[in-house]
Amino acid sequence: MTFDPRTVSVSEMLTLVDKAFGIDRVMKDWGRDVVPEYYAQSGPAYERMHSTQGCMHYALNSDGVFSYEGYLVQPRAVLAEVAALKGSRVLELGCGKGFNSLFCAQHIHDVQFTGTDLLPAHVEKARVFAADAGRDNVVYEQASYEPLPDRFRGYDVAFGFETLCYAKDTDLVAASIAAALRPGGRFVMFDMQAMGDVDALPSDLARATRLYGISLAMTNGFLPAGQWEKSLEKAGLVVDPVEDVTKNLLPGLYHQVEMSHRTLSDWKKRIAIKALPPYMTRNAIAALFGPAVCRLGRDTEDGILVYQKITATKPR
């Protein structure tokens, strides 16, 4: 019998999470910076369960069917921008293990791609993937985007996928992005934002939303929708109309919630979870709550999280 996540209430999901992890224990990480620990522990699980190529972002399947092609929507958006500008230099912020930059470098050989990431382990892995692919038009450097070092200047396109949600000062980061772009350059981001106040949600849904964020190392919650547009405009960029692509997450979210529910419903697996690295296993929490906390346009009570594509231009 096929599992239908729509038949499981948020209350039932919270009970499963409490049995497996202890909600109070997880909530103790609220407000803590756990990003390095999260990625150090989650890396092997991402490669085993999510993508052997190092992809670390959501799949966008507009046809309603989950497939690997959904992971290529975001980098293909970058390829389209590069082609439109006839650009030659592209910068990725928070590149992780380099999936997006490498994908683009494999498709446009005469463009130089630079990926930056805060974590040395990610940079090292990205370099290995690039070397294995035989690509010399992509390089990876350890660097924070808060702010970007001055050496990153003159790019035709800059982009960041599901990394700018960790920014502590969006004005500072937006100014760095503007400084990195050449006049006429383009910026592209895909990320999750909050379309409303978590505290205004029903208590179970509010708790699920906070747990969802913590399990993805978003321990201060999600940035409010509209904040990035304001910061980018303050930095002098011209922001395009924002594209809400949340509904295209649904096939992937349902794919994940089925795996998570199967694991957390099994008492033997719940016991096994306790012996594994906590930040790795907490990904099961995000997988379980995804369809409940995202605003997917359903008739029933909906979440507040939206997944958006935001693009902007540096004026000439």
RAJO-V325101 format. One line per field, one symbol per residue. ss: DSSP state (A for helix, B for strand, O for the rest). phi: phi as a letter, one per 30 degrees, with the letter a starting at -180 (. if undefined). psi: psi as a letter, one per 30 degrees, with the letter a starting at -180 (. if undefined). Layout:
# RAJO-V325101
ss=???
phi=???
psi=???
This chain:
# RAJO-V325101
ss=OOOOAAAOOAAAAAAAAAAAAOAAAAAOOOOOOOAAAAAAAAAAAAAAAAOOOOOOOOOOOOOOOOOAAAAAAAAAAAAAAAAAAOOOBBBBOOOOOOAAAAAAAAAOOOOBBBBBBOOAAAAAAAAAAAAAAOOOOBBBBBOOOOOOOOOOOOBBBBBBBOOAAAOOOAAAAAAAAAAABBBBBBBBBBBBBBOOOAAAOOAAAAAAAAAAAAAOOOOOOOOBOOAAAAAAAAOOBBBOOOBBOAAAAAAAAAAAAAAAAAAAOOAAAAAAAOOOOAAAAOAAAAAAAAAAABOOOOOOOOOOBBBBBBBBBBOO
phi=.ddcdddcddddddddddddbiedddddddiddceededdddeddeddccaddjdbbddccddibdaeeddcddddddeddddddhdbbbccchdhciedddedddcbdccccbcbadcedddddddddddddicccbbbbdadcbcddddcbicdbbaachbdddddbdddddddddddddeidbbbbbacbcckcedddeeddddddddededcicdcicddejdddddddddjdccdedcdcedddeeddddddddddddddcddddddedccedddddeddddddeddccdcidddecdcdbcbccbabded
psi=kkkjfffkleeeeeeeeeeefjeeeefffkfkjgeeeeeeefeeeeeefejffgkgllkjjfggkklfffffeeffeeeeeeeefhlfkkkkkhfbggeeeeeeeffjfgkkkkkkkfkeeeeeeeeeeeeefgkggklkkkkkgilklffjlhkekklkjhefffkfjeeeeeeeeeefklkflkkkkklklkilkefflkeeeeeeeeeeeefggifglkkkkfeeeeeeeefgljklkkjjgefffeeeeeeeeeeeeeeffjeeeeeeefflkefeffffeeeefefefkjgglflklafkkkkkkllkjk.
